[in-house]
Amino acid sequence: MFSEDDVEAESILLLPLVMFEDLVKNGVKPVGKVLEEIQNGEYKPKPDDSSNIKLYAWLQRKSLSSLLQTENS
């Protein structure tokens, strides 16, 4: 069971991750065919794709905070 302090601490710790995630989603948006593939769920990473594009595509399906969650939380 979470106490009020645990919830507050968790929200404070996750805020920077959420801010970074928003920055990537809004500031590194690919264009053209790559963006269309990502939006349609058809994107397959290619060796010459930049890390930004790969991260943007990953964030469309998941969130950074999901990396911190365990089965018990």
C-alpha positions as CSV (number, residue, x, y, z in Angstrom):
1,M,0.0,0.0,0.0
2,F,1.3,3.4,-0.9
3,S,1.3,6.3,1.6
4,E,0.7,9.9,0.5
5,D,4.5,10.6,0.8
6,D,5.3,7.7,-1.5
7,V,3.0,9.0,-4.2
8,E,4.3,12.5,-3.9
9,A,7.9,11.3,-4.1
10,E,7.1,9.1,-7.1
11,S,5.5,12.1,-9.0
12,I,8.5,14.3,-8.2
13,L,10.9,11.6,-9.5
14,L,9.0,10.9,-12.6
15,L,8.4,14.6,-13.7
16,P,11.8,14.9,-15.4
17,L,11.2,11.7,-17.3
18,V,7.8,12.9,-18.5
19,M,9.3,16.3,-19.5
20,F,12.1,14.6,-21.5
21,E,9.5,12.3,-23.1
22,D,7.4,15.3,-24.2
23,L,10.5,17.0,-25.5
24,V,11.3,14.0,-27.7
25,K,7.8,13.5,-28.9
26,N,7.3,17.2,-29.8
27,G,10.8,18.3,-30.8
28,V,12.3,15.4,-32.7
29,K,9.3,14.4,-34.9
30,P,10.3,12.7,-38.1
31,V,8.8,13.7,-41.4
32,G,7.5,12.1,-44.5
33,K,7.3,8.3,-45.0
34,V,9.0,7.5,-41.7
35,L,6.4,9.5,-39.7
36,E,3.6,7.8,-41.7
37,E,5.1,4.4,-40.9
38,I,5.4,5.2,-37.2
39,Q,1.8,6.5,-37.0
40,N,0.5,3.4,-38.8
41,G,2.5,1.0,-36.6
42,E,4.4,-0.2,-39.6
43,Y,7.8,1.2,-38.7
44,K,10.8,-1.1,-38.7
45,P,14.1,0.4,-37.5
46,K,16.7,0.5,-40.2
47,P,20.5,0.6,-39.5
48,D,20.8,4.1,-41.0
49,D,17.9,5.6,-39.0
50,S,19.1,8.1,-36.3
51,S,18.7,7.3,-32.6
52,N,16.2,10.2,-32.4
53,I,13.9,8.5,-34.9
54,K,14.2,5.1,-33.1
55,L,13.5,6.7,-29.7
56,Y,10.5,8.7,-31.1
57,A,9.0,5.5,-32.6
58,W,9.6,3.6,-29.3
59,L,7.8,6.4,-27.3
60,Q,4.8,6.1,-29.5
61,R,4.2,2.6,-28.1
62,K,5.7,2.9,-24.6
63,S,6.7,5.5,-22.0
64,L,9.9,6.0,-20.1
65,S,8.1,5.6,-16.8
66,S,7.2,2.1,-17.8
67,L,10.9,1.2,-17.6
68,L,10.7,1.9,-13.8
69,Q,7.6,-0.1,-13.0
70,T,7.9,-3.6,-11.5
71,E,5.3,-6.3,-11.2
72,N,4.8,-5.2,-7.5
73,S,4.1,-1.5,-8.3
